[in-house]
Amino acid sequence: MSAHAAITATLARIDALDHRVNAFTALTRERALARAEAVDRGAVAGPLAGVPFAVKNLFDVAGLPTLAGSKINRERPPAAHDAFLIRQLEAAGAILVGALNMGEYAYDFTGENVHDGPSRNPHDLTRMTGGSSGGSGAATAAGLVPLALGSDTNGSIRVPSAFCGVFGLKPTFGRLSRAGTFPFVASFDHLGPMGCSTSEIAAAYDVMQGRDVDDHWQVARPVEPVLPNLDRGVGGLCIAVADGYFTRGAEPEALAAVRMAAEALGADGTAELPEAARARAAAYVISAAEGASLHLDRLRARPVDFDPATRDRLIAGSMIPAAWVQRAQRFRRWYRDAVLSLFEGVDLILAPATPFRAPRLGQTTMTLDGVEMPLRPNIGVFTQPISFIGLPVAAVPVWPDAGLPLGVQVIAAPWREDLALRAARTLERAGVARAPVAAL
Amino acid sequence: MPDLTPLAPLPDDAALDAVVDAMLPLLGLAAEPGWRGPILQNFRMVSGAARLVLEFPLPDELEPAPRFEP
């Protein structure tokens, strides 16, 4: 099939189905068709030639204002350039077809948005996609695009991957350039791919690597492709299941999904991440404080233009004493050292991505073990202690029964995305993990 | 490492409300009456999270990394 035909079919499917899942906030129709013609005449070639993709609308797309899910940013001038990762993907032949819905300013685990409406879970339109990369989850699970980019500060790739039943990769902190994206929490922001198969996210990850002098947080690392060894399997790897904190406060099916993955991978032990609850708390404090600092001028000038749920959390975050934030950053060092020592004896650790399946749209509380608690902050209890220290994670969709999917985090030591993706691939080939296109 | 003196219980809502009252003008922020409850609720949650962190003893020599590398 020509790239032009592929893009035409993609745009037609989006036109026909997006109103049901509300994944897209903008289409780059003319640009995509022009790019497809360039691929077809051989002017652009690469491993992703003709593959359509879309990006969370916090990525700069030349000609579009970078919304970051907000009302206020609609007044920004259109971006002059594409974000670095878009340029990398298009240099490899991929074709951008649009920008995707997200939770306001990425301070969100639900995928709901008061300005653009909620993204809807393609496997059950009454349910959340998870967030904040909700449009990325909806677009891939609905088969609108095979590949999408998201961001993950505390879980925003891994949560929608779990709720929508798609694969995701949150690379090591500092691996991929963040230049040309709207920030949230400088200490924790990551970017990464979400998609319908491990091949897609591995191929995208490989071409997105590379040094970008515009990102001062990026770590100078050589490009380390994962695709050539993706099918090496997990023989010889020591794989453990996270216990303690990661086994409490979860629905039985979330833990069942982890057990299914563990059995398929031959996991042979457990590992306890020390002080994981405190790590989550420290991530919570730093996120609230840094996010509030970023948005303080807008909170002063335009408070009524925020989503109330975002605004009230940011205002509270602006009042956090600096001593608390600095203490949390010092704890981050302690926790990093403690967790890295675990990886001296284990290659991969498995943990649930979320404590439960996708909640209902509009749901504000949840009940676990008979205790009612607020929903929003508890969606990320298992993702926050991992991104807190920047470990790479492959989010793997598992369907333990006839219900909605759940996610398993395959967690590796820093810079070992290759191992996490090899395990994800092994689960995919075994049929334990899969990302079927939803019937819409 | 300094001795860790046990922290006093988390202040009650009235005390936290007073913090919010003091901080809003200091930050140049205005809150409509209906926002106060959610702001207070969020400040209570973040205070509880901070409490967990503050309770954990750390050696003086453990510094935050100026640029964190995993």
Interface residues (C-beta under 8 A of the other chain):
Chain A: T172 F173 G174 S187 W217 V219 E275 A277 R278 R280 A281 A282 Y284 V285 A288 L296 L299 R300 P303 P308 A309 R311 D312 R313 I315 A316 G317 S318 M319 I320 W324 Q326 R327 A328 Q329 R330 F331 R332 R333 W334 R336 P377 I389 G390 L391 P414 W415
Chain B: V19 V20 M23 L24 L27 G28 L29 A30 A31 W35 P38 I39 L40 Q41 N42 F43 M45 V46 G48 A49 A50 L52 V53 L54 F56 L58 L62 E63 P64 A65 R67 F68 E69 P70
